[in-house]
Amino acid sequence: MKKIVYVLMMMTIFPAWALGSLTEVASRNQFSSQAMRINFENLTTGTKAADQLAKWGVSFLDGSQGSPTVEQAYEWGVLTTVIENTPPIGDSSNKQMIINFSNPAVQVGFNTYNLGSSGGTVTLTAYDAQNGLIGTLIKNGVDNADFIAVASGAGQGISSLHISYGTSVEPEQIADMSIELADRPQFISYLAQFADGPIPGTGALQTTLLITNLSDSTATGSIEFFKSNGSTESVNVNGTVSDSFDLEIPPYSARTFSTPASLTTLVFGYSRITSSVPVAAVGIFRTVNTSGQIISEAGLSLEQGAYTYVGGVKQELANGLNSGIAVANISGGAINASIELYDEDGDLISTNVELLQLEAGEHRAVYLPEMFTQLAGQDFSGTIRVVSSGKVAGVILRSANSGAGDVVISSLPFGTMEE
């Protein structure tokens, strides 16, 4: 009983009380330059918080404790975008906002709102990846817009943080979150096929990468090009020849990286885009004539990689239409992969287990008759399924004889059930 009274006295005397290995971080200045800072002002009001922050590896528990939603808070004459732990029924008394991190954090901080004109008490409880308690911080006298942050002990990472306003009937609200990860991930995507060079009798093929920064932080990183054997490939991009190009894209800006449409030298393979923040990237295949005029363009989706892909393919001899796939082994080791061919009724016709036996970093780009010789000289409409022992990035390409030679007219993303 004496111990309980002592703890209660200490909580009253001191504005913050930490238990376990959790400590308070005094200010945002104590976060490093590598910390992720997520400004909620650019989030869409009325949407689920988990949907908005998924690319950052941040999710929110949606259930009996509350439904974290992007809302607007009006405090002291200032309108602020917050994430509010809206209760499913009743009020928010003794409920808590629960934030989960796919990559463990060593420090987490944010501004608090909805604490009333006289402020209130905020309790932060942190758990590790095994749901083991790291510690608790109880902070009294917290005002609206105050910054509150915690750090885990050495060797521990915060995988889940619970935020509670205790018996307050008002829902928890947070804004402007900073996250210092134990091991900050890179955001990586792959263009499964690039090419630049002459098309006899037509002109040239050109590849463009359009990369858009989705965040309010500068995107830094690189674009790397690889040959089909997995070794690096020097490519002329925006007038500079290299196998790797630095990325530096301001918030909500885009950058274009284009090959020259050479009429003399052919290069092809695949590309890897690495960024410090989430970006959206698309490849564009352009066919030009010898004067540089555009004959056709086709967009190519970028992939994060999967073990299994499924996609539709078509071959029409009369129209010169053909389908092919480009697949890059991004697993880091040798893989065994099969290509399964299905008709429109979903019946398995054939399986190729030889073409995609790839060493680390290797790449293949092949048309349907190269995968399945029985399709040579005949029309076909159906599906192919790629099943691999390691992660691959892939895309379906469709080409046609347009009268100006065979040109890529479109691409189709492979579908996968994986995340």
Summary of the structure (lengths in Angstrom):
residues: 419
radius of gyration: 26.9
end to end distance: 51.0
largest distance: 92.1
contacts: 1396
relative contact order: 0.13
helix: 8%
strand: 59%
